[in-house]
Amino acid sequence: MEIITKFLEKNGLVFAFLVVGLIIYLSGIISEKLTNKKIPGSAIAIIAGLVLAYMGGIYSGGEKGISDIKIFSGFASMGGSMLRDFAIVSTAMGASFLVMKRTGWVGALSLFLGIILSFLGGVIVALIWGYTDAISLTTIGAGACTYIVGPVTGAAIGASSDVIALSIAAGVVKAVVVTIGTPFIAKYIGLNNPYTAMVFGGLMGTTSGVTAGLAATDPKLVPYGALTATFYTGLGCLSCPSILFLIMKLFFV
Amino acid sequence: MIIYGVAILAFCYVVGQIFGEFLGKIIGVEANVGGVGFAMLLLILLNDWLNKKGYLDKNTENGIQFWSQMYIPIVVAMSATQNVKVAISSGLIALFAGIVPVIICIVAIPFLAKLSKNTQLD
């Protein structure tokens, strides 16, 4: 037994390929037999991934889901930002430059609107929960953008560590909600064409949520959503600790 | 050859990401600004150019296609490494601060999508 665990730890990435292959195979069967293909297999596989992440977190007490369990440590490489971004870039092969150019300015508008709306949403929730100081409100609002914007903003303006932790949690919740929710709401918001996908990516911003959600909805839409979403975290890190914080200081202490 | 495709993809990735890093530095944020986006645009342009020159054969293209087929498996692995526990256990405020913005933005989508469709007609 020990030989096997040691071997799997050492060959983590290859073992992760095997496990993910099995997850996708089983998800395909579930999709066909239990949901009559109404829920796409990839959506089920991604949700299964989230469930595994939760169980891994509970079991190991760590922060990186299932990859904190030693024999599954290869998930960290396979699902890490390097391979993820590499694969996202490759999806651009089938994308149309013309569509991107035409939707360009609406995409940019959706980015700014997405940051402001998410920020406001986070601030309103924080207000309801009794936070009244500009620093905490701004940090939680920034966390509502993405789980990177939150801690970057909080560190820049000097928020307390529990507020920063809260902002990260809010960002992770957002990523999870977008991942799971996208295939289900796609029909109702007309998310079936590259133009809407670009607007969607800009408004939601969370790269992991947007790209996973679109992958589960229609893989053809991934490059368009990813193109706008990739600017979101940077713009959020730019605007939250600066102009949005200054605006908050006008209204709160 | 397959490796040419992978190398072309890697070239776009490296150039785009480094550009994103510098852009972040220039505007003074601790994040990569649009690196993936620049890499994607570069790949589209390069692919177009190589196609016109006739430099792309099936195998070279397969080197890039492989990775776009691996995209969903990679996303599954990514979701299995998210900090889902903290998302669920941080209490209602984190839950609401994550969900409310999503709902607000969903409401804004049809409005913005209309704008982009109108541009299409021009």
Interface residues (C-beta under 8 A of the other chain):
Chain A: A16 F17 V20 G21 I23 I24 S42 A45 I46 I47 A48 G49 L50 V51 L52 A53 Y54 G56 G57 I58 E63 K64 G65 I66 S67 F72 F75 A76 M78 G79 G80 L83 R84 D85 F86 A87 I88 V89 S90 T91 A92 M93 G94 A95 F97 M100 R102 T103 W105 V106 G107 L109 S110 L113 G114 L117 S118 F119 L120 G121 G122 I124 V125 A126 I128 W129 I140 G143 A144 C145 I148 V152 A165 L166 S167 I168 A169 A170 G171 V172 V173 K174 A175 V176 V177 V178 T179 G181 I185 I189 G190 L191 Y195 T196 M198 V199 F200 L203 M204 T207 S208 T211 A212 A215 P219 V222 P223 A226 L227 T228 T230 F231 T233 G234 L235 C237 L238
Chain B: L9 A10 C12 Y13 G16 Q17 G20 L23 G24 I27 G28 V29 E30 A31 N32 V33 G34 G35 V36 G37 A39 M40 L41 L43 I44 L45 N47 D48 E61 I64 Q65 F66 W67 S68 M70 Y71 I72 P73 I74 V75 V76 A77 M78 S79 A80 T81 Q82 N83 V84 K85 V86 A87 I88 S90 I93 A94 L95 F96 A97 G98 I99 V100 P101 V102 I103 I104 C105 I106 A108 I109 P110 L112 A113 L115 S116 K117 T119 Q120
